[in-house]
Amino acid sequence: MLKVYVQTTEALKQLRADTKGVVSFEYVIVAACIVAAVAAAFGTDATTGIGKALSDAITAISTKVTAAVG
């Protein structure tokens, strides 16, 4: 029984000291924040936010180019 206790204690010490996955977990958190910020800025479709402004600008440019050529 003492052997199992010592092995469990050592395993828990190693688990507590292990920091290899910490940096990758921080990257996941940062990536999620960036995705949320981009989704908030551009919206999820072209009817709101910067997505609408870009869509309107492309439409206006296309109309003027078509009028100038034709």
C-alpha positions in Angstrom: 0.0 0.0 0.0 2.9 2.4 0.8 4.4 1.7 -2.7 1.1 2.8 -4.4 1.0 5.9 -2.2 4.5 6.9 -3.1 3.9 6.3 -6.8 0.7 8.4 -6.7 2.4 11.2 -4.8 5.3 11.2 -7.3 2.9 11.2 -10.3 1.0 14.2 -8.8 4.3 16.1 -8.2 5.3 15.5 -11.8 1.9 16.6 -13.1 2.0 19.8 -11.0 5.5 20.6 -12.3 4.6 19.9 -15.9 4.3 23.2 -17.9 4.6 21.9 -21.5 0.9 22.4 -22.3 0.5 25.8 -20.7 1.8 27.8 -23.7 -0.3 26.0 -26.2 -3.4 26.6 -24.0 -2.6 30.3 -23.9 -2.4 30.3 -27.7 -5.8 28.8 -27.9 -7.2 31.5 -25.6 -5.6 34.3 -27.7 -6.8 32.7 -31.0 -10.4 32.5 -29.6 -10.2 36.2 -28.7 -8.9 37.2 -32.1 -11.6 35.2 -33.8 -14.3 36.9 -31.7 -12.8 40.3 -32.4 -12.8 39.7 -36.2 -16.3 38.3 -36.1 -17.5 41.4 -34.1 -15.8 43.8 -36.5 -16.7 42.2 -39.8 -19.9 40.5 -38.7 -20.8 37.0 -39.8 -22.5 38.2 -43.0 -22.3 41.1 -45.4 -25.3 43.0 -44.0 -23.6 44.6 -40.9 -20.4 46.3 -39.9 -17.3 46.5 -42.0 -18.6 43.6 -44.2 -21.5 45.9 -45.4 -19.2 48.8 -46.0 -16.8 46.7 -48.1 -19.7 45.2 -50.0 -21.2 48.7 -50.7 -17.8 50.0 -51.8 -17.2 47.1 -54.2 -20.7 47.5 -55.7 -20.1 51.3 -56.2 -16.7 50.7 -57.8 -18.1 48.0 -60.1 -21.0 50.3 -61.1 -18.7 53.2 -62.0 -16.2 51.0 -63.9 -19.1 49.5 -65.9 -20.5 53.0 -66.6 -17.0 54.3 -67.7 -16.4 51.3 -70.0 -19.8 51.1 -71.5 
